[in-house]
Amino acid sequence: MDLKEFLGSRYSTDDFEEFIQERFYGLEIQDSSYTDDFLSESEKKSIEEYRYLGKSELDDGKEIGFFEFKSTTTHIENKRVGYNTILKKLAHEEYLDGAIASFYHPDGSVWRLSFVGFEYDEGRASVTNLKRFTYVLGEGIPTKTPYAQLKDLKYPKLNEIEEAFSVEAVTKEFYLAYKSLFEKINEELEPQKALFTKYESDPDAGIRKFSRKLLGRITFIYFLQKKGWLGVTNQWGDGRKDFLSYHYEICKSNFYDAILSPLFFTALNTMRDDDYYKKLDCKIPFLNGGLFTKERFDNAEVTLSNELFGDIFTTFNQYNFTIIEDLPHDSEVAIDPEMLGRVFENLIEDNYRKGKGAFYTPREI
C-alpha cells in the first residue's frame, strides 16, 4: 500500500486492514462488530460501534490485538477516557500485551491511530494500567513523523512497536531541527552584529537572544493558528490554520518587516476594538502575556531574508502541533507546549554557552 497516502487521507476501513495485514504475521481479519448490546451506558457516550479484527503473535511471543472504533463525535480527542476504559476491558478478555487501534467518525476528515501497551497484576487477573500513544492523521495533517516511524515496521517485536509510536523520537527529531534553525538565524545575523552593540553589552549574546525570541514567538503563533485564532473574520476558531505560511506566500516585500514584526509588536501586543487588525483585515487576539512585548534587542534594525522564513515554515509545517493536553499515560505523538518548554530550556543562554544545547532530555511519560 501507499503508506503516505494512507496516513494523509480520510479514514478507510479497507486501508486500515491492509496496513495491519502487511505488518503482522498470520493475521486473518475477523468480521466481529459490536454495537449497543455489547456496550455499557458509559461506553455508548464515546463509542457507536467497535470491531475486533483479530490478534497476532509477535517474534518475542507477545500478543497484540487490533481494533477499530467508530466514535460518537468528530471530536475524538474528547473521548479518550472512554476509549481507554474499554481497551483495558478488551485487553483482559483476550489476554493481550498490546493493541493497535484506529478511531474515526464517518464525517471527520481526521482520525487517530494508537498503540496501547497493557500492564497486568502479578497473576494477570486484571489490567492494572495502560499506556497509549497516538498519531493524529488524515486530511491536512503533517505526516512526516508517522511516515518515518512506521515505514519500516514489519513483523515487529513489542518493543519495536513501542519505538514506532515513541514521543521521545519526535521530540529528539524536532529539537535537532529547531536547533538548526536557531543557528541559521544566528548565522544570518552575524554580519549585522554591530546593530546590537547599542542594545546589548555582548552583541553575540544579543544575537542569540533575538534568535531564541524570534523562534519562540513563531512557535507560539503555530499553536494559535492551530486553534483557528489568527485571520478570524467571524468567530474565534474559524481562522486560517496556515496563517503564517499563507501570508508568507502572498507577501511581495520583506516578510519580517511587512508582516511578522507588525504582527508581533502591534497586532498581538495591542488592545483594539473587537480585536480587528486593519493591516491584515481580520481579527487578531490581544495577548497580554509578555511574549510579544518589545525587548531592547528587538530595536536592532536587522534585515532577515524571506528565504530564512521559508526554511522555518517548511520545517515547522512537517510537524503536527497539538493543542490537546496529554492525560496521564495517554499522549499524542506531536509537538506540544510542554515539549517546547524543554526545547527552550536547552537553548537558554547559560545552557547553550555550556554546550548543554547539544542534546535534548526527553520528558518522563
FENLINKA-V71013 format. One record per residue. N is the residue number from 1. RES is the residue in one letter. OMEGA is omega in whole degrees, -180 to 180 (NA if undefined). Layout:
BEGIN
<<N | RES | OMEGA> <N | RES | OMEGA>>
END
This chain:
BEGIN
<<1 | M | 176> <2 | D | -173> <3 | L | -180> <4 | K | 180> <5 | E | 179> <6 | F | -177> <7 | L | -176> <8 | G | -177> <9 | S | 172> <10 | R | -175> <11 | Y | 176> <12 | S | 177> <13 | T | -179> <14 | D | -179> <15 | D | 178> <16 | F | 178> <17 | E | 179> <18 | E | 180> <19 | F | -177> <20 | I | 180> <21 | Q | 179> <22 | E | -170> <23 | R | -175> <24 | F | -178> <25 | Y | 163> <26 | G | -178> <27 | L | 174> <28 | E | -174> <29 | I | 176> <30 | Q | 178> <31 | D | -176> <32 | S | -178> <33 | S | -175> <34 | Y | -180> <35 | T | -170> <36 | D | -173> <37 | D | -176> <38 | F | -176> <39 | L | 175> <40 | S | 179> <41 | E | 178> <42 | S | -179> <43 | E | -180> <44 | K | 178> <45 | K | -178> <46 | S | -167> <47 | I | 174> <48 | E | -178> <49 | E | 171> <50 | Y | 178> <51 | R | 170> <52 | Y | -172> <53 | L | 180> <54 | G | 179> <55 | K | -177> <56 | S | 174> <57 | E | -177> <58 | L | -178> <59 | D | -179> <60 | D | 179> <61 | G | 178> <62 | K | 178> <63 | E | 180> <64 | I | 179> <65 | G | -176> <66 | F | -175> <67 | F | 174> <68 | E | -178> <69 | F | 172> <70 | K | -176> <71 | S | 176> <72 | T | -177> <73 | T | 175> <74 | T | 177> <75 | H | -173> <76 | I | -176> <77 | E | -178> <78 | N | -175> <79 | K | -173> <80 | R | -179> <81 | V | 179> <82 | G | 179> <83 | Y | -177> <84 | N | 179> <85 | T | -179> <86 | I | 178> <87 | L | 177> <88 | K | 180> <89 | K | -178> <90 | L | 178> <91 | A | -180> <92 | H | -179> <93 | E | -177> <94 | E | -177> <95 | Y | -177> <96 | L | 173> <97 | D | 179> <98 | G | 179> <99 | A | 167> <100 | I | -173> <101 | A | 173> <102 | S | -180> <103 | F | -175> <104 | Y | 169> <105 | H | -175> <106 | P | -178> <107 | D | -176> <108 | G | 177> <109 | S | -178> <110 | V | 179> <111 | W | -174> <112 | R | 178> <113 | L | -174> <114 | S | 163> <115 | F | -179> <116 | V | 175> <117 | G | -175> <118 | F | 174> <119 | E | -178> <120 | Y | 172> <121 | D | -171> <122 | E | -179> <123 | G | -177> <124 | R | 179> <125 | A | 180> <126 | S | 176> <127 | V | -178> <128 | T | -176> <129 | N | 172> <130 | L | 172> <131 | K | -175> <132 | R | -180> <133 | F | -166> <134 | T | 166> <135 | Y | 171> <136 | V | -172> <137 | L | 176> <138 | G | -175> <139 | E | 176> <140 | G | -179> <141 | I | 177> <142 | P | -175> <143 | T | -179> <144 | K | -176> <145 | T | 180> <146 | P | 179> <147 | Y | -179> <148 | A | -176> <149 | Q | -172> <150 | L | -171> <151 | K | -179> <152 | D | 180> <153 | L | -176> <154 | K | -179> <155 | Y | -171> <156 | P | 164> <157 | K | -176> <158 | L | -178> <159 | N | 177> <160 | E | 174> <161 | I | 178> <162 | E | 180> <163 | E | -180> <164 | A | 179> <165 | F | -172> <166 | S | 172> <167 | V | -179> <168 | E | -178> <169 | A | -179> <170 | V | 179> <171 | T | 178> <172 | K | -179> <173 | E | -178> <174 | F | 179> <175 | Y | -180> <176 | L | 178> <177 | A | -179> <178 | Y | 180> <179 | K | 177> <180 | S | 177> <181 | L | 177> <182 | F | -179> <183 | E | 177> <184 | K | 177> <185 | I | 178> <186 | N | -179> <187 | E | -180> <188 | E | -179> <189 | L | -176> <190 | E | 179> <191 | P | -179> <192 | Q | -174> <193 | K | -177> <194 | A | -179> <195 | L | -177> <196 | F | -176> <197 | T | 180> <198 | K | -172> <199 | Y | -177> <200 | E | 178> <201 | S | 176> <202 | D | -176> <203 | P | 177> <204 | D | 176> <205 | A | 177> <206 | G | 177> <207 | I | -179> <208 | R | 176> <209 | K | 180> <210 | F | -177> <211 | S | 179> <212 | R | -177> <213 | K | 179> <214 | L | -180> <215 | L | 178> <216 | G | 179> <217 | R | 179> <218 | I | 179> <219 | T | 179> <220 | F | 179> <221 | I | 177> <222 | Y | 176> <223 | F | 178> <224 | L | -179> <225 | Q | 175> <226 | K | 178> <227 | K | -178> <228 | G | -177> <229 | W | -179> <230 | L | -177> <231 | G | -177> <232 | V | 175> <233 | T | -178> <234 | N | -176> <235 | Q | 173> <236 | W | -178> <237 | G | -179> <238 | D | 179> <239 | G | -179> <240 | R | 176> <241 | K | 178> <242 | D | -170> <243 | F | -177> <244 | L | -179> <245 | S | 179> <246 | Y | -178> <247 | H | 174> <248 | Y | -177> <249 | E | -176> <250 | I | -179> <251 | C | -178> <252 | K | -179> <253 | S | 180> <254 | N | -172> <255 | F | -178> <256 | Y | -177> <257 | D | -172> <258 | A | -172> <259 | I | -167> <260 | L | -180> <261 | S | 175> <262 | P | 178> <263 | L | 179> <264 | F | -163> <265 | F | 176> <266 | T | -174> <267 | A | -174> <268 | L | -174> <269 | N | -177> <270 | T | 176> <271 | M | -179> <272 | R | 177> <273 | D | 178> <274 | D | 179> <275 | D | -178> <276 | Y | 179> <277 | Y | -171> <278 | K | -175> <279 | K | -179> <280 | L | 176> <281 | D | 180> <282 | C | 176> <283 | K | 175> <284 | I | -177> <285 | P | 171> <286 | F | -179> <287 | L | -173> <288 | N | -174> <289 | G | 178> <290 | G | -177> <291 | L | -176> <292 | F | 171> <293 | T | -176> <294 | K | 176> <295 | E | 179> <296 | R | -177> <297 | F | 177> <298 | D | -180> <299 | N | 176> <300 | A | -174> <301 | E | -176> <302 | V | 173> <303 | T | 179> <304 | L | -174> <305 | S | 174> <306 | N | -180> <307 | E | 178> <308 | L | -179> <309 | F | 173> <310 | G | 178> <311 | D | -180> <312 | I | -177> <313 | F | 177> <314 | T | 179> <315 | T | -177> <316 | F | -177> <317 | N | 177> <318 | Q | -175> <319 | Y | 175> <320 | N | 176> <321 | F | -176> <322 | T | 175> <323 | I | 179> <324 | I | -180> <325 | E | 178> <326 | D | 171> <327 | L | 174> <328 | P | 177> <329 | H | 179> <330 | D | -172> <331 | S | 168> <332 | E | 174> <333 | V | -173> <334 | A | 178> <335 | I | 180> <336 | D | -176> <337 | P | 179> <338 | E | 179> <339 | M | -178> <340 | L | 177> <341 | G | 179> <342 | R | 177> <343 | V | 180> <344 | F | -179> <345 | E | -180> <346 | N | -177> <347 | L | 175> <348 | I | -166> <349 | E | -176> <350 | D | -179> <351 | N | -178> <352 | Y | -178> <353 | R | 178> <354 | K | -180> <355 | G | -179> <356 | K | 179> <357 | G | -178> <358 | A | 179> <359 | F | 179> <360 | Y | 179> <361 | T | -176> <362 | P | 177> <363 | R | 172> <364 | E | 178> <365 | I | NA>>
END
